[in-house]
Amino acid sequence: MYKNILVPIDIDEDNLMNKAIPLVENIAKNEDPYVHFLYVLPKLPQSSYYRLVMNGDQLDQGCLKTSAEKELKKIIERFDLPDDRMQTHICIGTPRDAILQIADEVNADLIVIGSHNPEDDSYHIGSTAADITRYAKRSVMVVR
C-alpha cells in the first residue's frame, strides 16, 4: 500500500524519533516502501545551527547542510531498514512548506511526523504536526 514514506526529522528531538522508529520499521517490514528522511534547516540562524557548525562569526550554508546531513545519517542508522530503500533530504525553509514540498516531490503516500506527548506540552499536537495534517494532500500519521 505504501510505496514512499516521508519521515521529517528534528535532530534536536530525539525522544520523538525514538517513538517513530518502531512504527516506520513495522510499516517497512510489511510494505517494503522507500523511506525518505528529511531535515529542514530554518532560513534564519537559530540556536540549533550553532550545534551543527560555526565558522568564526559567520554561518556557512554549505557547511550547515553538510553537518546536517551527517547528523541525519547518524539518526537513520538507528532504523533497521535496507540502505537501498532509504534516502535523505536536507532543505532550508519553514518546516511546513519544506515537508509538504518534499512530500510532493517524492510522491509520498504517507508522512510520519512526531509530536510531543500531552504531558510534555499541552493536549494539542505541535504546530508543525498540526499544519502538516491540515495542509497535506496525503495521509499523515502523527506519532506521540
VOTIMI-312221 format. One record per residue (C-alpha): chain; x, z negated, y. Coordinates in Angstrom, 3 decimals. Example, Ala and Ser with C-alpha at 12.3 -4.5 7.8 and 13.67 -1.06 7.14 Angstrom:
BEGIN
> A / 12.300 / -7.800 / -4.500
> A / 13.670 / -7.140 / -1.060
//
This chain:
BEGIN
> A / 0.000 / 0.000 / 0.000
> A / 2.791 / -0.878 / 2.478
> A / 5.483 / 1.746 / 2.961
> A / 7.055 / 0.398 / 6.161
> A / 7.063 / -3.217 / 7.287
> A / 8.363 / -4.285 / 10.685
> A / 9.768 / -7.807 / 10.969
> A / 10.662 / -8.834 / 14.529
> A / 13.384 / -11.484 / 14.525
> A / 14.160 / -14.089 / 17.139
> A / 17.725 / -15.153 / 16.374
> A / 17.108 / -18.466 / 18.137
> A / 14.068 / -19.380 / 15.999
> A / 15.493 / -19.974 / 12.530
> A / 12.508 / -22.046 / 11.408
> A / 10.165 / -19.083 / 11.952
> A / 12.410 / -16.841 / 9.872
> A / 12.536 / -19.361 / 7.036
> A / 8.763 / -19.065 / 6.772
> A / 8.777 / -15.261 / 6.860
> A / 11.446 / -14.749 / 4.183
> A / 9.338 / -15.601 / 1.087
> A / 6.365 / -13.664 / 2.411
> A / 8.339 / -10.484 / 3.093
> A / 10.171 / -10.783 / -0.232
> A / 6.875 / -11.184 / -2.105
> A / 5.348 / -8.129 / -0.456
> A / 8.523 / -6.137 / -1.108
> A / 8.524 / -7.020 / -4.826
> A / 5.014 / -5.670 / -5.233
> A / 5.082 / -2.729 / -2.835
> A / 8.762 / -1.569 / -2.535
> A / 8.499 / -0.770 / 1.193
> A / 11.186 / -0.100 / 3.747
> A / 11.648 / -3.256 / 5.797
> A / 12.627 / -2.751 / 9.418
> A / 14.133 / -5.758 / 11.187
> A / 14.001 / -5.793 / 14.979
> A / 15.666 / -7.955 / 17.584
> A / 14.693 / -7.498 / 21.215
> A / 17.196 / -8.375 / 23.924
> A / 15.478 / -9.305 / 27.197
> A / 16.005 / -6.955 / 30.136
> A / 17.444 / -9.644 / 32.376
> A / 20.274 / -12.005 / 31.428
> A / 18.920 / -15.135 / 29.810
> A / 20.477 / -18.146 / 28.153
> A / 20.343 / -16.523 / 24.700
> A / 22.676 / -13.807 / 25.986
> A / 25.370 / -16.396 / 26.550
> A / 25.115 / -17.422 / 22.913
> A / 25.852 / -13.844 / 21.872
> A / 28.681 / -12.821 / 24.187
> A / 30.116 / -13.462 / 27.614
> A / 32.751 / -11.223 / 29.204
> A / 34.089 / -13.122 / 32.224
> A / 31.251 / -13.401 / 34.702
> A / 29.714 / -10.092 / 33.621
> A / 27.494 / -9.448 / 30.637
> A / 28.256 / -6.151 / 28.958
> A / 25.157 / -4.464 / 27.500
> A / 27.146 / -2.685 / 24.777
> A / 28.755 / -5.944 / 23.703
> A / 25.380 / -7.654 / 23.724
> A / 23.897 / -5.046 / 21.400
> A / 26.917 / -5.227 / 19.085
> A / 26.778 / -9.025 / 18.963
> A / 23.012 / -8.980 / 18.434
> A / 23.455 / -6.518 / 15.551
> A / 25.978 / -8.883 / 13.912
> A / 23.621 / -11.850 / 14.298
> A / 20.700 / -9.834 / 12.944
> A / 22.719 / -8.729 / 9.905
> A / 23.617 / -12.357 / 9.144
> A / 19.933 / -13.242 / 9.189
> A / 18.769 / -10.382 / 6.981
> A / 21.417 / -11.244 / 4.386
> A / 19.135 / -14.160 / 3.560
> A / 16.431 / -11.757 / 2.371
> A / 16.511 / -10.759 / -1.284
> A / 15.848 / -7.071 / -0.631
> A / 17.730 / -3.920 / -1.651
> A / 20.150 / -2.773 / 1.070
> A / 18.825 / 0.777 / 0.892
> A / 15.310 / -0.488 / 1.754
> A / 16.333 / -2.328 / 4.954
> A / 17.052 / -1.043 / 8.434
> A / 17.920 / -2.878 / 11.653
> A / 16.844 / -2.051 / 15.191
> A / 18.073 / -3.533 / 18.470
> A / 16.086 / -2.894 / 21.646
> A / 16.261 / -4.052 / 25.229
> A / 12.971 / -4.841 / 26.934
> A / 9.952 / -7.060 / 26.659
> A / 9.266 / -8.221 / 23.100
> A / 5.655 / -6.992 / 23.021
> A / 6.477 / -3.494 / 24.269
> A / 9.572 / -3.095 / 22.088
> A / 7.810 / -4.336 / 18.936
> A / 4.857 / -2.001 / 19.459
> A / 7.168 / 0.934 / 20.255
> A / 9.326 / 0.455 / 17.158
> A / 6.207 / -0.069 / 15.023
> A / 5.031 / 3.363 / 16.171
> A / 8.467 / 4.968 / 15.682
> A / 8.873 / 3.729 / 12.097
> A / 5.176 / 4.218 / 11.301
> A / 4.858 / 0.586 / 10.245
> A / 1.906 / -0.264 / 8.016
> A / 2.376 / -3.968 / 8.696
> A / 4.040 / -6.146 / 11.317
> A / 5.083 / -9.601 / 10.086
> A / 5.654 / -11.915 / 13.044
> A / 6.367 / -15.627 / 13.186
> A / 4.534 / -18.142 / 15.318
> A / 5.090 / -21.833 / 15.923
> A / 3.165 / -24.435 / 13.945
> A / 0.344 / -26.102 / 15.861
> A / 2.073 / -29.486 / 15.806
> A / 5.170 / -27.964 / 17.450
> A / 3.461 / -26.205 / 20.358
> A / -0.295 / -26.024 / 20.556
> A / -3.199 / -24.869 / 18.471
> A / -2.743 / -21.319 / 19.693
> A / -0.318 / -18.731 / 18.394
> A / 2.606 / -17.887 / 20.642
> A / 2.181 / -15.405 / 23.451
> A / 4.235 / -12.662 / 21.775
> A / 2.377 / -13.021 / 18.471
> A / -0.937 / -13.060 / 20.343
> A / -0.008 / -9.910 / 22.278
> A / 1.053 / -8.115 / 19.104
> A / -2.190 / -8.974 / 17.320
> A / -4.147 / -7.882 / 20.377
> A / -2.439 / -4.540 / 21.065
> A / -1.067 / -3.322 / 17.718
> A / -2.579 / -0.220 / 16.134
> A / -1.740 / -1.535 / 12.671
> A / -2.140 / -4.664 / 10.575
> A / -0.349 / -7.784 / 11.767
> A / 0.427 / -10.831 / 9.664
> A / 1.257 / -13.979 / 11.627
> A / 3.435 / -16.430 / 9.701
> A / 3.296 / -20.123 / 10.529
//
